[in-house]
Amino acid sequence: MKPLSPLIVEPLVRAALLEDLGRAGDITTDTVVPAEQRASVRLAARDAGVVAGTDLAVAAFRLVDPTVAVDVALPDGSRVLPGDVVATVSGPARAILTAERVALNFLGHLSGVATATAQIADAVAHTATRVTCTRKTTPGLRAPEKHAVVAGGGVNHRFGLDDAILVKDNHIALAGGVREAITRARAGVGHLVKIEVEVETLDQLREVLTDPVDAVLLDNMGPETLREAVELVAGRMVTEASGRLTAATAPVIAATGVDLMSAGWITHSAPVLDLGLDVVD
């Protein structure tokens, strides 16, 4: 899959290294490991999952010392089992140990996002329904987390408030109703900007259907209501279901015929995938 831009990766990794190294650097490694010592290490999975974040891990080692060599064996999107070697790292031992935690923090978190996404995507692979993320991302890490969602087999929702309109319940309340909110949204943007409207009831959906937009977000509806909503839409808008999405509930939601299922937790609360870095004997 397409790597993240270095313009995104480097500032994030640099900030993480500055946070870790502080004013005096890695005083443990600098006092214990001789400056001339070299090492070769393996970065390996300790749990089954999907890899994501290799670009950031590589950047961590190379920003500390450009002479560190990193050979990525399993790039983003790869499925791993315990013991699988994701990458080998060789070069000055001090640099490798100094960058280790930052590299693993990024790799573990983003691989966790990819793994959580893959668990849901796998559960509905027999359907046409796709898994998508939200704006519920870790501050500063939206681009890498959304990249990880794609690595896990999902698709991206909007990246920010500026690339699509999503009219939600509070917008509707402040505008005075669904139709007025849609009218204002259409009048305020150009023809290339997509518009999605969130609805909580079938009555609200019927109101949207009097003048369909690009997509409708069916919020916290049960399976029977979702199925009826999909029938009402009849292909006139993209349908997105949100609420209570897990690998266990996903097949039931997908069976209603929705186009997309969105979940915030896959980016903000996904369990870390356990990976470790060990010196090669």
GIWOLIN-V637526 format. One line per field, one symbol per residue. ss: DSSP state (H for helix, E for strand, L for the rest). phi: phi as a letter, one per 40 degrees, with the letter a starting at -180 (. if undefined). psi: psi as a letter, one per 30 degrees, with the letter a starting at -180 (. if undefined). Layout:
# GIWOLIN-V637526
ss->???
phi->???
psi->???
This chain:
# GIWOLIN-V637526
ss->LLLLLHHHHHHHHHHHHHHHHLLLLLHHHHHHLLLLLEEEEEEEELLLEELLLHHHHHHHHHHHLLLLEEEELLLLLLEELLLLEEEEEEEEHHHHHHHHHHHHHHHHHHHHHHHHHHHHHHHLLLLLLEEELLLLLLLLLHHHHHHHHHHLLLELLLLLLLLLEEELHHHHHHHLLHHHHHHHHHHHLLLLLLEEEEELLHHHHHHHHLLLLLEEEEELLLHHHHHHHHHHHLLLLEEEEELLLLHHHHHHHHLLLLLEEELLHHHHLLLLLLEEEEELL
phi->.ccccdcccccccccccccccfcbgcccccccbcdccbabbbbbcbbcibcahcdcccccccccacccbbbccbcdgccbbdgcccabbaidcdcccccdccccccccccccccccccccdccbccbccbcbcbccbcdgbcccccccccdcgcbccccacbbacbcbdccccccgicccccdcccccbcccccbbbcbbbcccccccccadbcabcccfccdccccccccccfgcacbbbbhgcbcccdccccccgccbbbacccbcbcccccbbbbccc
psi->lklkkffeeeeeeeeeeeeefbffaifeeffekkefkllklkjlkflkakkkgeeeeeeeefeejffkkkjjejlkfkkllkfkjelkkkakeeeeeefeeeeeeeeeeeeeeeeeeeeeeefgfglfklklaagilkkfgeeeeeeeeeeggalkakfaffflkjjaeeeeeffgleeeeeeeeeffllffkkkkkkkflfeeeeeeffikaelkjjkhkleeeeeeeeeeehgflkkkklkhklfefeeeeeffglelkkkeffefgkkkkjlljkkk.
